[in-house]
Amino acid sequence: MNNKLNLSVSQNDRITFNNNAMFCIGTGRMGLALQKAYHDQLEFVQNEIGFSHIRGHGLFSDDMAIYQVYQENGVDKIEYNFTYLDMVMDDYLSLGIKPFLELGFMPRHLASGDQTVFYWNGNVTPPKDYDEWSRLVKATLLHLIDRYGRDEVITWPIEVWNEPNLTAFWKDADMPEYFKLYECTVKAVKDANPDFRVGGPAICGVDDVRWLKDFLTFCDNKQVPLDFITRHAYATESPEHIGHYAYQKLRTPEVFLDELKVSRDIIDSFSRFKGMEMHITEFNTSYTPRNPIHDTNLNAAYTARLLSEMGDTCASYSYWTFGDIFEESGLAFTPFSGCFGLVANGMIPKPTFWTFEFFNRLKGQGVARNNNMILTKGEDNSYHGIAWNPVEDILQEYNIDISLSLPAPEDEYVIITRLVDEKTCNPLKNWIDLGLPSNPSKEQLEIIRSCSYPRTETKRMKSQGGIISLSLSLSRNALLSFEIKAVKSSPDRGFCPDKIQGAYVKEQKII
């Protein structure tokens, strides 16, 4: 089945398009940043894409070793150890990325209970002593200011806890207790420096309407500081579990995006908070790190649609996560385990890696957008576009043919396309073809990596009557980046492309 889309762009066409995709990226618990493989994956992501901030769990969990209890003359005393924290922060900053600090989870010696979450046992109970918790928060922030300088550290956003509306992440999902934690924490943050920006409630899509309304009402009534609002968003339904894995159906992009609009409307219904930044500090298709959808071309194409519209309501939206060094459900058994990352273990970029790389290439002003494409125009009159075709049904062949007409005042243009689809950039398929090796050999990894990059092509075209007309074809779950730039040839004396036998191809088809 083929669907045809026609789009004609005029010289002065403009749309509002906020491309906030590179503001923040998610990570597993902070202690993982001490591993070399973690560093290598993040360095690769930063070199190829370049995110501004990074957010993850476990700042105060025991593996970071910040909160220490010792005995002196039979009395328990507290001291702080920032050794690992400094190592992690140093590494982040060396890679050109700032932390988006999530304050959690609870140190074991400060916790009021023993409830934990994840393979690595993050404690999710309130502090047994709120004054001691405040001192920990304030001391940590003051240490960071002392080490990295006030002007730097106050640019790091601060979020209080993670998903307190879920019993797994906050004991009993106790709303009043979270409000107490938030009020206590934000006071400690502002005591450290009033210029810190802090927000919450970091809720996910469970009872989210009530939680957001009640949280904003609490902050408004008590005049509790709030600099931005945070929430999470995932796009799948309940999972079917088989062995190590979970399989889920996708919600439509419209349902996902409408959930964010509801939150936006709630925020704007408060005069104090109207227009306040809303940051999506986690989002992905599935919310489980054992769903193979994360490794697919479908995930890449579906995510492209989300990135094209999330900036309409959100100041940022942080993909969860940059890499597959991740342990929430334990260690992955294979390199394609369905984990969240843009990069699979073995330094293999997944298809969704290219979704972000492509959006990072978009330049200038938005000029056109529909459910399958975004188009921008640079200051040099070049055009930059991304098109996508997510198809969830594995038995459905659904192709899209896009006819695009653009103003082209120059005589000749180069068309640059980068294609990610199930045939040309599908490392999951390549791994399956090799026999699903749990621990691929060096040779097997090289083969998979070599198949995990877009197919890049160039084409010269002449404008006709001041117009360039393109025909773009997208197969099922294809993702396509394209650029249209004016070009003028300046060949060396005697260089005649038409005389090069077997090398110069005059093919006008774009894709």
C-alpha positions as CSV (number, residue, x, y, z in Angstrom):
1,M,0.0,0.0,0.0
2,N,1.3,3.4,-1.0
3,N,0.3,6.8,0.4
4,K,1.1,9.9,-1.5
5,L,1.8,13.3,0.2
6,N,2.2,16.5,-1.8
7,L,3.7,19.6,-0.2
8,S,4.4,22.9,-1.9
9,V,6.4,25.5,0.0
10,S,6.3,29.2,-0.8
11,Q,9.1,31.7,-0.3
12,N,7.7,33.3,2.9
13,D,6.2,30.2,4.6
14,R,6.9,30.0,8.3
15,I,5.8,27.8,11.2
16,T,6.6,27.7,14.9
17,F,9.0,24.8,15.5
18,N,10.9,24.5,18.8
19,N,13.7,22.0,18.4
20,N,14.6,21.2,22.0
21,A,15.7,17.6,21.5
22,M,19.3,18.2,22.5
23,F,18.7,20.0,25.8
24,C,18.9,16.8,27.9
25,I,19.6,13.1,27.7
26,G,18.9,10.4,30.3
27,T,21.3,7.9,31.9
28,G,21.3,5.0,34.2
29,R,22.3,5.5,37.9
30,M,25.1,8.0,38.4
31,G,27.5,5.5,39.7
32,L,27.7,3.8,36.3
33,A,29.6,6.8,35.1
34,L,32.7,5.4,36.7
35,Q,32.8,2.6,34.1
36,K,34.9,2.9,31.0
37,A,32.3,1.5,28.7
38,Y,29.8,4.1,30.0
39,H,32.3,6.9,29.3
40,D,33.0,5.5,25.8
41,Q,29.3,5.4,24.9
42,L,28.7,8.9,26.2
43,E,31.8,10.3,24.5
44,F,30.5,8.8,21.2
45,V,27.1,10.3,21.7
46,Q,28.5,13.7,22.5
47,N,30.9,13.7,19.6
48,E,28.2,12.7,17.1
49,I,25.2,14.5,18.5
50,G,26.1,16.7,21.6
51,F,23.5,17.0,24.3
52,S,23.6,20.0,26.8
53,H,22.5,18.2,30.0
54,I,22.3,14.7,31.4
55,R,19.9,13.4,34.0
56,G,19.9,10.1,35.9
57,H,19.0,8.5,39.3
58,G,21.1,7.7,42.3
59,L,23.0,10.8,43.2
60,F,22.6,10.0,46.9
61,S,22.5,6.2,46.6
62,D,25.0,4.3,48.6
63,D,27.2,3.3,45.6
64,M,28.1,7.0,45.3
65,A,29.2,6.9,48.9
66,I,28.5,10.6,49.7
67,Y,26.6,10.1,53.0
68,Q,28.8,8.4,55.6
69,V,28.1,7.4,59.2
70,Y,30.8,6.6,61.7
71,Q,31.0,6.2,65.4
72,E,33.1,8.3,67.8
73,N,33.0,7.7,71.5
74,G,29.8,5.6,71.0
75,V,28.0,8.4,69.1
76,D,27.0,8.2,65.5
77,K,28.4,11.1,63.5
78,I,28.0,12.2,59.9
79,E,30.5,13.1,57.2
80,Y,30.4,13.5,53.5
81,N,32.6,11.9,50.8
82,F,32.5,13.6,47.4
83,T,35.3,11.5,45.8
84,Y,33.0,9.7,43.3
85,L,30.8,12.7,42.8
86,D,33.8,14.7,41.6
87,M,34.9,11.9,39.3
88,V,31.5,11.8,37.7
89,M,31.1,15.6,37.4
90,D,34.6,16.0,36.0
91,D,33.9,13.4,33.4
92,Y,30.6,14.9,32.4
93,L,32.1,18.4,32.0
94,S,35.1,17.1,30.1
95,L,32.5,15.7,27.5
96,G,30.7,19.0,27.2
97,I,27.6,18.0,29.1
98,K,26.1,19.5,32.3
99,P,24.2,17.6,34.9
100,F,20.4,18.0,35.3
101,L,20.6,17.0,39.0
102,E,17.9,14.6,40.3
103,L,18.0,14.7,44.1
104,G,17.5,11.0,45.2
105,F,17.5,8.3,46.2
106,M,17.8,8.0,50.0
107,P,21.1,7.0,51.6
108,R,20.5,3.8,53.6
109,H,21.7,5.4,56.9
110,L,19.3,8.3,56.4
111,A,16.3,6.3,55.2
112,S,13.2,5.8,57.3
113,G,12.6,2.3,55.8
114,D,14.1,-0.4,53.8
115,Q,12.0,-0.4,50.6
116,T,14.2,-0.3,47.5
117,V,13.7,-0.3,43.8
118,F,15.8,-1.8,40.9
119,Y,18.5,-4.3,40.8
120,W,20.9,-1.9,42.5
121,N,18.5,-1.2,45.4
122,G,17.8,2.5,45.4
123,N,16.1,3.3,48.7
124,V,12.7,5.0,48.1
125,T,11.6,5.9,51.6
126,P,11.4,9.4,53.1
127,P,14.3,10.6,55.3
128,K,14.1,9.7,58.9
129,D,15.4,13.2,59.7
130,Y,14.4,16.0,57.4
131,D,16.9,18.4,58.9
132,E,19.7,15.9,58.1
133,W,18.4,15.5,54.6
134,S,18.5,19.3,54.2
135,R,22.0,19.4,55.4
136,L,23.0,16.7,52.9
137,V,21.4,18.6,50.0
138,K,22.9,21.9,51.0
139,A,26.4,20.5,51.6
140,T,26.5,18.7,48.3
141,L,25.5,21.8,46.3
142,L,28.0,24.0,48.2
143,H,30.7,21.5,47.5
144,L,29.8,21.6,43.8
145,I,29.9,25.4,43.8
146,D,33.3,25.4,45.6
147,R,34.7,23.0,43.0
148,Y,33.2,24.2,39.8
149,G,32.3,27.8,40.5
150,R,28.9,29.4,41.2
151,D,28.4,30.7,37.7
152,E,28.7,27.2,36.3
153,V,26.8,25.2,38.9
154,I,23.7,27.5,39.0
155,T,23.2,26.6,35.3
156,W,22.5,23.0,36.4
157,P,18.7,22.4,36.8
158,I,17.7,20.6,40.0
159,E,14.7,18.2,40.2
160,V,13.4,16.8,43.5
161,W,13.0,13.0,43.4
162,N,11.7,10.6,40.7
163,E,8.1,9.5,40.0
164,P,6.7,9.9,43.6
165,N,3.2,9.1,42.2
166,L,4.4,5.4,41.9
167,T,4.6,3.2,45.0
168,A,7.8,1.7,43.5
169,F,9.6,5.0,43.6
170,W,8.1,6.7,46.7
171,K,6.8,4.7,49.7
172,D,3.0,4.3,49.4
173,A,3.1,7.1,46.7
174,D,2.3,9.3,49.7
175,M,1.5,12.7,48.2
176,P,1.6,14.8,51.4
177,E,4.9,13.2,52.3
178,Y,6.3,14.1,48.9
179,F,5.1,17.7,49.3
180,K,6.9,17.8,52.6
181,L,10.1,16.5,50.9
182,Y,9.8,19.0,48.1
183,E,9.3,22.0,50.4
184,C,12.2,20.9,52.7
185,T,14.5,20.3,49.7
186,V,13.8,23.4,47.8
187,K,14.5,25.5,50.9
188,A,17.9,23.7,51.3
189,V,18.6,24.3,47.6
190,K,17.8,28.0,47.8
191,D,19.8,28.3,51.0
192,A,22.8,26.9,49.1
193,N,22.3,29.6,46.5
194,P,19.0,31.4,45.7
195,D,19.9,31.4,42.0
196,F,19.6,27.7,41.7
197,R,16.6,26.6,39.5
198,V,14.6,23.8,41.1
199,G,11.5,21.9,40.0
200,G,9.2,18.9,40.3
201,P,7.1,16.8,40.8
202,A,8.8,14.4,38.3
203,I,5.6,12.4,37.9
204,C,4.8,9.8,35.3
205,G,1.5,9.2,33.6
206,V,-0.3,7.5,36.5
207,D,-2.9,9.6,38.3
208,D,-0.9,12.5,36.8
209,V,-3.7,15.0,36.5
210,R,-4.5,14.9,40.2
211,W,-0.9,14.9,41.2
212,L,0.0,17.9,39.1
213,K,-3.0,19.9,40.1
214,D,-2.5,19.2,43.8
215,F,1.3,19.8,43.6
216,L,0.8,23.2,41.9
217,T,-2.0,24.1,44.4
218,F,0.3,23.2,47.3
219,C,3.2,25.3,45.9
220,D,0.8,28.2,45.2
221,N,-1.0,28.2,48.5
222,K,2.2,28.0,50.6
223,Q,4.3,30.1,48.2
224,V,6.9,27.3,47.9
225,P,9.5,28.2,45.3
226,L,9.0,26.5,41.9
227,D,11.1,27.4,38.9
228,F,9.9,24.8,36.4
229,I,7.6,21.7,36.3
230,T,8.8,18.2,35.4
231,R,7.0,15.1,34.3
232,H,7.7,11.9,32.4
233,A,6.0,10.4,29.3
234,Y,6.0,6.9,27.8
235,A,4.1,5.6,24.7
236,T,3.2,2.0,25.3
237,E,0.4,0.0,26.9
238,S,0.7,-2.8,29.4
239,P,3.4,-5.4,28.6
240,E,3.2,-9.1,27.8
241,H,6.2,-10.8,29.5
242,I,8.0,-13.7,27.9
243,G,11.3,-14.8,29.6
244,H,13.6,-11.8,30.0
245,Y,11.5,-9.6,27.7
246,A,8.4,-7.5,27.6
247,Y,6.4,-6.7,24.5
248,Q,3.9,-3.8,24.3
249,K,1.7,-2.1,21.8
250,L,2.3,1.6,21.0
251,R,-0.2,4.3,21.8
252,T,-0.7,6.6,18.8
253,P,1.5,9.7,18.7
254,E,-1.6,11.8,19.1
255,V,-2.5,10.2,22.5
256,F,1.1,10.6,23.7
257,L,1.2,14.3,22.7
258,D,-2.3,15.0,24.0
259,E,-1.1,13.9,27.5
260,L,1.5,16.6,27.5
261,K,-1.0,19.2,26.3
262,V,-3.2,18.3,29.3
263,S,-0.3,19.0,31.6
264,R,0.4,22.2,29.8
265,D,-3.2,23.3,30.2
266,I,-3.1,22.5,34.0
267,I,0.0,24.6,34.5
268,D,-1.4,27.5,32.5
269,S,-4.6,27.4,34.6
270,F,-2.6,28.8,37.5
271,S,-1.9,32.5,37.2
272,R,1.4,32.1,39.0
273,F,2.6,29.3,36.8
274,K,1.1,30.3,33.4
275,G,3.8,29.9,30.8
276,M,6.3,28.3,33.2
277,E,8.7,25.8,31.6
278,M,7.6,22.2,31.5
279,H,10.5,19.7,31.2
280,I,10.0,16.1,30.2
281,T,12.9,14.6,32.2
282,E,12.2,11.1,30.8
283,F,10.5,9.9,27.7
284,N,10.6,6.9,25.4
285,T,8.3,4.5,23.7
286,S,8.3,1.7,26.3
287,Y,8.9,2.2,30.0
288,T,10.7,-1.1,30.5
289,P,14.4,-1.7,29.7
290,R,13.5,-5.2,28.4
291,N,11.4,-4.3,25.4
292,P,13.1,-4.9,22.0
293,I,11.2,-2.1,20.4
294,H,13.9,0.2,21.6
295,D,16.3,-1.4,19.2
296,T,14.1,-1.1,16.1
297,N,13.6,1.2,13.1
298,L,10.0,1.6,14.3
299,N,11.3,3.2,17.4
300,A,13.4,5.6,15.4
301,A,10.5,6.6,13.1
302,Y,8.0,6.9,15.9
303,T,10.3,9.1,18.0
304,A,10.9,11.4,15.1
305,R,7.2,12.3,15.0
306,L,7.4,13.0,18.8
307,L,10.5,15.3,18.4
308,S,8.8,17.3,15.7
309,E,5.9,18.3,18.1
310,M,7.0,18.0,21.7
311,G,8.6,21.5,21.6
312,D,5.1,22.9,21.1
313,T,4.4,22.3,24.8
314,C,7.7,21.4,26.4
315,A,10.9,23.4,27.2
316,S,12.9,20.1,26.9
317,Y,12.3,16.4,26.5
318,S,15.0,14.0,27.7
319,Y,15.2,10.7,25.9
320,W,15.7,7.8,28.3
321,T,18.7,6.9,27.8
322,F,21.9,7.7,25.9
323,G,23.4,4.2,26.3
324,D,22.8,0.6,27.3
325,I,25.2,0.5,30.3
326,F,22.1,0.2,32.5
327,E,21.1,-2.0,35.4
328,E,17.5,-1.3,36.6
329,S,16.3,-4.8,35.8
330,G,19.7,-6.4,36.1
331,L,22.5,-6.9,33.6
332,A,21.4,-7.5,30.0
333,F,22.2,-10.9,28.6
334,T,22.7,-9.7,25.0
335,P,23.7,-6.6,23.2
336,F,20.2,-6.2,21.8
337,S,18.2,-6.7,25.0
338,G,15.6,-4.0,24.5
339,C,17.4,-1.6,26.7
340,F,16.6,2.1,26.5
341,G,19.8,3.5,25.0
342,L,20.6,5.2,21.7
343,V,23.8,3.1,21.7
344,A,23.9,-0.7,22.2
345,N,26.7,-2.3,24.1
346,G,29.6,-2.9,21.7
347,M,29.4,0.7,20.6
348,I,26.6,0.0,18.1
349,P,24.4,3.1,17.2
350,K,20.8,2.0,17.1
351,P,18.3,3.5,14.6
352,T,17.0,6.0,17.1
353,F,20.5,7.3,17.6
354,W,20.1,8.7,14.0
355,T,16.7,10.3,14.9
356,F,18.6,12.6,17.3
357,E,21.5,13.1,15.0
358,F,19.2,14.1,12.2
359,F,17.3,16.6,14.4
360,N,20.6,18.1,15.5
361,R,21.2,18.8,11.8
362,L,18.0,20.9,11.4
363,K,19.0,24.6,10.9
364,G,17.1,27.8,10.8
365,Q,13.4,28.6,10.8
366,G,10.6,26.1,10.5
367,V,8.7,26.3,7.2
368,A,6.5,23.2,7.0
369,R,5.4,20.3,9.1
370,N,2.9,17.5,8.9
371,N,2.5,14.0,10.5
372,N,5.4,12.6,8.4
373,M,7.8,15.5,7.9
374,I,9.5,18.6,9.3
375,L,11.2,21.1,7.1
376,T,13.4,24.1,8.1
377,K,15.2,26.8,6.1
378,G,18.6,28.1,6.9
379,E,19.9,31.7,6.8
380,D,21.8,30.7,3.5
381,N,18.4,29.6,2.0
382,S,19.3,26.0,2.3
383,Y,16.6,23.5,3.3
384,H,16.8,20.8,5.9
385,G,14.2,18.2,6.4
386,I,13.4,14.9,8.2
387,A,10.7,12.5,7.1
388,W,9.5,9.3,8.8
389,N,7.1,6.4,8.3
390,P,6.4,4.4,11.5
391,V,4.4,1.2,10.8
392,E,3.8,-1.0,13.9
393,D,2.1,-3.9,12.2
394,I,4.9,-6.2,11.0
395,L,2.7,-7.7,8.3
396,Q,1.7,-4.4,6.8
397,E,3.6,-2.9,3.8
398,Y,2.8,0.8,3.9
399,N,5.0,3.1,1.9
400,I,4.9,6.9,1.6
401,D,5.7,8.9,-1.5
402,I,6.3,12.5,-0.8
403,S,6.3,15.1,-3.6
404,L,8.0,18.3,-2.4
405,S,8.2,21.6,-4.3
406,L,10.5,24.3,-3.0
407,P,11.5,27.8,-4.1
408,A,15.0,27.6,-5.7
409,P,16.3,30.9,-7.1
410,E,19.8,29.5,-7.9
411,D,20.5,27.5,-11.0
412,E,21.8,24.3,-9.5
413,Y,21.4,22.4,-6.2
414,V,22.9,19.4,-4.4
415,I,20.5,17.1,-2.7
416,I,22.0,15.2,0.3
417,T,20.0,12.3,1.7
418,R,20.7,10.1,4.7
419,L,18.5,7.0,5.0
420,V,17.8,4.8,7.9
421,D,15.4,1.9,7.2
422,E,14.9,-1.8,7.8
423,K,17.3,-2.7,4.9
424,T,20.1,-0.2,5.1
425,C,20.5,0.5,8.9
426,N,19.0,-2.2,11.0
427,P,21.7,-3.6,13.4
428,L,19.0,-5.6,15.3
429,K,18.4,-7.6,12.1
430,N,22.1,-8.0,11.4
431,W,22.6,-9.4,14.9
432,I,19.7,-11.8,14.4
433,D,21.1,-12.9,11.1
434,L,24.4,-13.7,12.8
435,G,22.6,-16.1,15.1
436,L,21.7,-13.8,18.1
437,P,25.2,-14.2,19.8
438,S,24.9,-13.2,23.4
439,N,28.6,-12.2,23.4
440,P,29.5,-11.3,19.9
441,S,33.1,-11.7,18.8
442,K,35.2,-8.8,17.7
443,E,34.5,-9.7,14.0
444,Q,30.8,-10.0,14.6
445,L,30.7,-6.6,16.3
446,E,32.6,-5.0,13.4
447,I,30.0,-6.5,11.0
448,I,27.1,-5.2,13.0
449,R,28.6,-1.8,13.5
450,S,29.3,-1.5,9.8
451,C,25.6,-2.1,9.1
452,S,24.4,0.5,11.6
453,Y,25.0,3.7,9.7
454,P,22.7,5.6,7.3
455,R,23.0,5.2,3.6
456,T,24.2,8.6,2.4
457,E,23.6,9.8,-1.2
458,T,24.1,13.0,-3.2
459,K,22.4,14.2,-6.3
460,R,22.7,17.4,-8.4
461,M,19.5,19.0,-9.7
462,K,18.8,22.1,-11.7
463,S,15.9,24.4,-10.7
464,Q,13.1,24.7,-13.2
465,G,11.4,28.1,-13.2
466,G,12.7,28.9,-9.8
467,I,11.5,25.6,-8.3
468,I,13.1,22.4,-7.1
469,S,10.8,19.4,-7.2
470,L,11.8,16.3,-5.1
471,S,10.3,12.9,-4.9
472,L,11.0,11.1,-1.6
473,S,10.0,7.5,-1.0
474,L,9.8,6.0,2.5
475,S,9.4,2.3,3.1
476,R,8.0,0.9,6.3
477,N,9.7,2.4,9.4
478,A,12.0,4.5,7.3
479,L,13.6,7.6,8.6
480,L,15.1,10.1,6.1
481,S,17.2,13.2,6.5
482,F,17.6,15.5,3.5
483,E,19.3,18.8,2.7
484,I,18.9,21.0,-0.4
485,K,21.8,23.5,-1.0
486,A,22.7,25.7,-3.8
487,V,26.0,24.7,-5.5
488,K,28.3,26.1,-8.1
489,S,30.9,24.0,-9.8
490,S,34.5,25.0,-10.0
491,P,36.2,22.1,-11.8
492,D,39.9,21.8,-12.3
493,R,41.1,22.6,-15.8
494,G,40.4,19.6,-18.0
495,F,38.3,17.7,-15.5
496,C,35.3,16.4,-17.5
497,P,32.9,14.2,-15.5
498,D,31.1,13.1,-18.7
499,K,34.3,11.5,-19.9
500,I,35.0,9.4,-16.9
501,Q,34.0,5.9,-18.0
502,G,32.0,3.8,-15.4
503,A,32.2,6.5,-12.7
504,Y,29.8,9.3,-13.3
505,V,26.1,8.4,-13.1
506,K,23.4,10.8,-14.2
507,E,20.6,9.4,-12.1
508,Q,17.8,11.8,-11.2
509,K,15.9,9.6,-8.7
510,I,16.3,10.9,-5.1
511,I,15.5,7.8,-3.0
